[in-house]
């Protein structure tokens, strides 16, 4: 018996510790998300635990790719270490950039120059007791000339009637404040 024959069981265990797989089903109702995966054409594993980063969770689509680790090389105890979907991943990022993304096209894009862009395929909702923007930006927007210019030139379109007239007496910051529109 040679050294290769002696080490063959250990070598086989090491080779079977990691595997690529395709996600078939997801059970998101349990504390630890469970997925069904297909490793080889006819090798399906059910109830594979999916480990996710604290504070982030997702529900992968059928066909997403997974990296599966098998504890002690035991194929009966698989754990999904990472799940990705190359079909919808944003590409051509710059070094150091980060994107939180969704297949709809919505993204939170942290750019290499420090800017953050939020792109939404739908409505963006901010919900909380108060919303603050740094450096008094919101206050400047509301009390500044750009908001007053917009406010003083806006019209309303009434279905069946048409647009309303532009306000005849432009408002000032002081008037907006007295009406409770600006603190």
N, C-alpha and C positions, 0 to 999 in steps of 0.2 A: 504494500500500500504506500503510495507516495504522498507528499505534503498537500497536493491539490485535492486529493480524495479525502484527506483528513479534514481540510478546511472547507470543503464543499457545503456542508450544512450551515456553517456560519456565513459564508459568502452568499448563499441563497437568502438567508434572513436579512442581511444588509441590503441586498438588491431589492427586496420586497418591502422595505420600510417606507419608501415614497413612491407615489404614482400620480400620473395625470389622469383626470377623469372628466366626464361631461355630466352636468346636472340634469336629472330627469324630472324630479319632483321636489317640492319644498313643503315642509310642515312648519309653519311659523306660529303655532298655537302653544308651544311648549317653552319652558324657561330657556333651554338651549335649542336653537333652531336645528331641526333635523332635515337632512336631504337624502334623496335617493340618487345614486350615481351609477354611471356605466363606465367601468374601467376598460375592459376589452369588449369586443363586439357582443359576447354572450355573458360577460361577468357583471352582474348588477348587485349592488350593495344597498340595503335599506337602512334607514335610521342612523345614518352617519352624522355625528355631531358636528356642527359648524361653529368654530371658534371665531368670534368677531371682536374687533377692538372696542374698548370701553367708550361709550358715548356715540358710537356709530352703529347703525344697523341697516340692513337692506334685505330685499326679497329678490334673489336672483331669478332671472328668466330661464326657462327650459333652454338648454343648449349652451349655457354659460360654462366656462372652463374652471376646473378646481384642481388644487394641489392637495392630495390626500396623504396623510402620514398614518402609518400603521404601527401602533404601540408594540414594541418588542418584535416587530416584523410579523405580528399576528393579523392576518387579513380579516379576522372576525371583529377587530376593534379598530375601526378607521375613524380618523378625525380630519375634517376639512380644515386645513390651515389657511388657505386663501381661496377666494372665488373671484373671478374677473370675467368680463364680457368684452372681448376684443371687438365685437361688432359695433359697439357704441362708444368706446373709449375715445376721448378727445386726443388728437395727435398733434405733432409739431409744436410742443411746448418748448419754451426756452429753459435753460438750465436753472434749477431752483424753483420753478413755477409749480403751483398746486391747483388742481381743479376738483371741486366736488360737483359731480355731474349726474344727469338723469337722461335716459334714452329719449325723452321728449325734446331735448335740446336745452333745457334749463341748466344753468351753471352758476357756481360761485367760483370765480377765477381770481386767484391770488397771483399777481404778476411779479416778475423779477424786479421791477422798479418800485415795488411797494404798493402799487395801486391794487384795488379790489374791484372787480367788475361783477355785477349780478345781472345775468341774462335770464329772462323768464319766458317760457313758452305759453304762459298763462298769467294769472293774476299774482301779484306779490302782496302778501298780507303781513303787516307788523302788528303784533298784539301784545299789549302790556299796559301797566299803569301809567307809564310815561315813556316817551321816546326822546332820546337826546342825541343831538349831533354836535360834534366837537367844535370848539372855537366860536360858538354863537352863530353858526352858519344858518340854522333855521330862523333864528331871530332876524338876521340880516336879510334873508330871503323874504320874510313876511313884512318887515318894516322898511325894507329897501325899495329903491325905485323900480326894480324889475317886477316885483309883485304888484306894486301900485299901477304900473303901466299896464300889466296884464289885466288886473282887476277893473281898471277904469275903461278898458276898451273891449271887455268881453260882451258877448251877446248870448242869448238863449234861443234855441230853435224849438218852437212849439209845433208839434205835429198838426198838420191841417191849417196852420196859420202862418208859419214862417218864422224868421228871426225876429227877436226883440230889438228894440232900439238900444244903442250904446247909452250908458248912463249920462244924463245931461250935466250933472254936477259931480265932477271928479272928487273922490274921497282922498283925504290925507291920512297919514299914519295916526295922527291924533284922533281923527274921527273913527278910524277902525278900532283903535284902543278903547274909545268911549263906548262903542257898541259891543264890547267884549270879544271882538274878533282877533284882537292881539292883546296879550297881557302887558 
